[in-house]
Amino acid sequence: MSGRNAMIEDALVEAREGYAARRPASAARHREAAELMPGGNTRSVLFHGPFPFTAESGEGCRVRDLDGHAYVSMIGEFTAGLFGHSHPAIRAAVLRALDTGVNLTAHNPFEARFARLVRDRFPSLEMLRFTNSGTEANLLALACATISTGRSTILGFRGGYHGGLMTFGLGANPINVPHRVVLAGYNDLVEATALAREHAGDLAAIILEPMLGGGGCIAAEDDVLRGLRALADETGAVLIFDEVMTSRLAPGGLQELTGVTPDLTTLGKYVGGGMSFGAFGGRAALMAIFDPRRPDAVPHAGTFNNNTLTMSAGIAALSEIYTPDVARTHNARGDALRHALQDAAGDLPIQITGRGSMMAFHFRATPPRNAEEAASGNQALKELLFLDLLDRGYYIARRGMVALSLMVGAAEAEGFVAAFADFCEIRGALIRDAVA
């Protein structure tokens, strides 16, 4: 181990030991859970060493763990928690739904109203259908593309996350649904064009996040998006924007900000008010295959697709809380926070990438343009940042991601910048040496 790596490891050992010593109740709960679930875990992204803390309760933008530590949540349930942990309008909507009954085994009064609100917000969704997660939405959008085109090849991008069963990391993912997938580098239109033309006769879809979410909050360049739109038109492929995360970045998502309209869009996360939710939709001619009135209709089942709790919470989310004006204001606050964090980093080799209310930390000298460049940053320093910020009462994702909720106010944002600035001051020499 090199000297610089040894110094980081020493700092991490100290930080981990301090973390564990202050959280005996979470440690005990983790040991109990590990007897029942592999690694005590049923959601991989929440696991971190030496063991994940257990949240006992949450209110507003704060969570409290079993050992009594309170944190300002700056990860916002990985973008799904836009409304905080206990928004009164969401709570009231869920109670209204409970009053009408759950599991009605029928169409209900909420679903068409919610669908209209979604279409009004995202006009490219001429027709849409609901699912239970963004994962389902993406799998169904890909099914729509392959069935409609009669083709089977999917063009994706390294670093893309399209749900637990469709993740395009830098290595093979054995749990992925077995589509025939070819991958280009993110923001590499030249490689994407070459692959699309090579497979043009069998290219069913081009799918991407307009900004990588789990891949490091790296935005697609507008020229790349426009080039992919033209490439889909040229090859007859279906262009799919996965806006499960990025739809929160403007009233109509990043397709509104960039002016590039996909053929199909997938949604999830906050749109359902923080409930289990997904949706996919787009051009009416494509979505028509799911019309059960047709003799050749493609079935799309799902017991909870139109569940009353999600439908009602989604109505409140779009009509009462996250209005277009609020969306614009909130993302301007996110931009301001990101710039303040970058200023706090000073001349340290730290990059804070993102757009609006989504951002991520990278320990490298220049901003990454793709997943490979993001992965080349110092990952151990991300863990150190995560643990040090927890000690200061701020909870970000272990991988360095921040998703700002509406409940994070000016005082919390200023405190977060101050906590990060303190980290930079204390760990500055270590960071300079490690990223030199």
N, C-alpha and C positions, 0 to 999 in steps of 0.2 A: 504494500500500500504506500502510495506517495505521501510526502509530507503534508501537502495540502488536503488530500483525502483523509488522512489521519486526523487532522485538525477538525474537519467537518464531522467525522465520526465521533470524536471526543465530545463535541458540542451536542450532537444528537443523543448520545448515551446519557449525558447529563440532563437534557431536556426530557427524554423519555422517562428517566428515573423520577424526575420531579413530577411529571404528569401522573405516573402510576401512584406515587406516594400520596398524592392529594385526592385520589379517587378510589378508595377501597370499596365503596358500595357498588360502583360501576364494574370494578374488577370481579366482585363476587357474582354480580348478575351475569357478566359475560361467561364465567365458568359454568354457571347453571345452564345458560343458553347453549353452550358448546356440547352439553350432554344430549341435546335434542336436535340441534341443527348443525350442519357442517361448519365448523369455525364459529359457531354461535351466531350465524349470519344467514339472512334470507334476502339480502340486497347488497351485492358485492361492493358497490361504490361507497357504502358507509363504513366499510372496514378499514381500520388503520392500526398500526402498532403503537404501543404494546397491546392495547385493546381499545375498542371504541367506547366512548362514554354513553351512558343511557340517559336519554332525556325523560324527565318525569312529567314536565308540563311546559306549555308555551302560551304566551299572551302577547299580542302586538307583534313586536319584532324581537322578542326575547324568549329564550328557552332556559329552563333550569334543569340541572342534572340531579341524579340521585344523591350526590354528595353535597348538594346545596349551592353549587357554582352556577352563577347566572351569566349568560352570554348574549350579546347582540348578534342575531343571526344575519350574517352578510351573504349567506349562500341561498337563502330563500327557497328551500326545497328544490334546488337545481332548476330554477325559473318557475316551477309550479306554484310556489308560495308567494306569488306577487301580492296577495292581500294580507299577508301576515298570518298569524296562528289563530286568530279569533275575531275576524272582522264581523261587526254586528250585522251588516247587510247579508253576508253569506249565511250566518247563523239563522237569521230570520227566514231566509229563503228555504233553508233545509227544514226548518220547523213547519213552514207552510206545506212543503211537500209531504212531510210526515203526517200532517193533519188529513191529507187526501188519501193516504195509504200508499204503501210500497208494494212492489211485485204485483202489479195489477194485471199482468198477463194480457195486456191490450195496449193499443195506442192511448196516449194521454194528452191532456191539453197543453203540456209544456213543450213538447218536442218540435212542433211546427213553428211555434213562436221563437224558440231558441234557434232553429235553423235559419229563420229569416234574419235574426240579429247577426248571425255569423256571416250570411251572404252579404248583408248590407256592409259589414266591416271589411270583407274580403271579396270584392266583386268578381274575381276570376273563378270563384266557386259557384258556377251557374247552377249546379246541382251538387248535393252533398249527402253523406251518410255518416252516422255516428258510430264510434267504436268505444272500447274501454281503455285504450292507451294509445300513445304515439307509436309504439311498436306495432300494434295491430293496424293502425292507419297506414303505416308505410308498407306493411306486407300486402294489404289489400290494394293500395295504389299500384304496387308492382304487379299484382295479379291482374288488375284492370289493364295495365299497359301490355302485358304479355298476351292476354286473351284478345284484346282489341286489335293488336298488330299481327298476331299469329307468329310472333318471334319470341326468342328466349334469352338473348344476351342483354345484360344490364351493364351500363357504364357508370361506375361510381368513382369516388375519390378517396385517396388514402387519408386517414384521419377522420373520415365521416362516421358519425354515430346515428344510426337510424333505428335504434331500439335494441333490446337485449338479444334479438335473434337476427340482427343485420348490422354488424359493426365492422367497419373497414379500417382496422388498425394497420400498423406497419408490419404485422405478421399475420399468418392465417388464424382465423377464429373458428375452432371446431364446432361451435354451437350454432353457427349461422345456418339459416335456411339455405338449402342447396340450389340456389339460382346459379346460372352461369354468369359470373361477374368478371369484368376486366376493370382494372383500376388505373387511374391517372393521378399524377401529383396535383394537389390542390393549388389553384391559381396557375396551373400550367396548361394554357389553351393549346399550345403546340402538341403536347403529348395527348391531350384529350381528342384533338382533331385527328391525329394519326390513328388512334385506337378506334374512334367512331367510324372513320372511313374504311379501316381494315375489316370491321365487323358490320358494315352498313346493311348488308343483306339480311342480317339476323338481329339487328339492334332494336330492342323493344323500348328501352327507356334510358334516359340520362337522369340520374338522381343525385342531388347534393343539398347540403345546408347552405343557404346564402351567407351564413357565417358559421364556421365550425363552433360547436358548443363545447362538448366534451373534449374536442381536439385542441382547445386552447383559445377560444374566442378570437379567431383569425377571420377577418372579413374577406369575402370574395371580392375581387376587383370588378368594378362595373364593366370594364371592357371584356373581362372573362365571362361574366354572365350574359352579356349581349352576344358574345361569340358562341356560347353554348345554345342560346336561343336559335341562332342562325344554323347551327350544326344540327339541332333537332329537326328543324324545318327541312334541311337538305337531305337528311337520311330517313325521314319519316318516323323518327323515334319520338316517344312521349317525354317531354321535359317535366320532371317532378321536382318541385321545391319542398324540401322538408323544413317547414316553418314551425315545427313543434316547439322549439325554443324561441326562434327569432321573430315570431309573429307579435311578440310583445314590444318590439323595438320601434314601432310606429302604429298608428291606428290601423293601417292595412298591411302591416308586416314589412319585411325588407323588399318585397316585390313592389310595394308602393314607393319606398324611398329610392329604389334603383330604377324604377320604370320598366323592369323586365317582367313580363307576364308568363308564368308557366302554364302547361296544359293541365296539370294536376297539382294540388297543394295538400300537404298533410299538416294537421294541427294537433295540439294536445296541451298538457300542462295547465297553465293558468286559465285558458279559455273556459274550462269547466268549473271555474270557481274554486279550484284546489281539490276537487273530487277526482276520482278515477275517470279519465276522459281521453278521447281521441276523436278525430274526424278526418275524412278525406273527401275531396271533391274537386271539381274543375269543369271542363267543357261538357256541356249537356250530352253531346254525342258520345263521349266516352262513358259517362256515368250511366247512360241509358241501359247498359247491359245488365244492371242490377234491378231493373224495373220488374217486379214480380208479375205484372200484368202481361208480360211478353211470354210467349210459349218457349222461347229459348233463353229465358232469364238465367243469369248466373246467381246462385244463392249466396246470401251473405247473412249468416246467423249470428247470434250473440244475445244471450238471455238478458244482459244488462245494458245493451246498446242505448236504450231509451229510458234507463232507470230514472225515476222521478227526482231523486236527490240531485243527481248531476244536472239534469235538465233545468231544474229550478235554480240551482246555484249558478249555472252558466248564464241564465237570464239576468240574474242580479249582477254578475260580474261585468257583463257587457253593457247593460242598460243603466245601472245605478252607480257603478264604481269606476270602471276603467273606460271612461268615455274618451272620445278622440282628443279632447283638450287635455285631459289628465294624462293620456298616453304621451302626448308631446312634451308636457311639462316634466313628467317623470323621467323620460329619457334624456332631456336636457340636464336634469339633476345628475343623472348617471355620467354624462359626458363631463360635467364639471368635477365630479368626484374622481374620475379617471385622470383628468389633467392634474388635479391636486395631488394625487398619489404619485404621479410621474415627477411632479415638481419636488415632492418630498424625497424621492430617491436621489435627487441631485445628480452627481456624476457617476453614481454607482452603476454597474452593468445590470440593470433591472429594467425590464420593459413591461408596461401594462397595456395590453392590447384589448380591443373590443369596440363595441358601439353601444351608445345609450346605456341602458341599465344592466348590461352584461359585460364582464371584463375578466381578465386573467393575468396573473403574474408569471413572468418568464425571467429566469436568471441567465441572461446572455447579453452581448454587447449591442445587438441590433434587433429590431422587431422581426419575429418570424413571419414568413409568408405561407408556410405550409406545415404539415404535421412533422415532417422530417426535421425541419429547422427547430420546431418547438421541442422535439424530443432531444435535440442536441444540447439544450440548456441544462443547467445543473439541477437535477431532480432532488438531490438530497437537501439542497437549500430550500426547496419548496416545503419539505417536511418540517424543517426548522422554522420557517415562517409560520406554518400552520400551528405548531406547538407554542411558539412564542406569542402569537396572537391570542390563542386560547387563554394563556396566562394573563393576558391583558383584557380578557372579557369579550373577545371578538371571535366569531366562528365563521371561517371560510371553508371551502372544500379543501381536502387534503391535496388535491392536484393543483391548487392555486386559483380556483375559480370563485368569482363573486357574482351574485345575481341580486340586485337591489330590490327590496320589497317596498311597497307604498308606505309601510309603517316605519321605515327608517327615516327619522327626521334629521333636521340640520344638526342638532346636538350630537346624535349618534354618528353621523357622517364625519363631523369634525373630530370626534373622539377616535374614529377609525383611522383617519389620516394621522392623528397624533401618535396612535399606537404603532402605526407602520413607520413613522419617522423615528420613533424610539428604537424600533427594531433595526432600522438602517444605521442609526448612530452606534448602537452596541455591537452589531454584527458587521459593520462596514468593512473593517480590515479583512475579516474572514471572507466576505463576499468578493472583495477586490482580488484577493489571492486565488480564490477558487475559480473565478471566471476570467482570470488573466489570459 
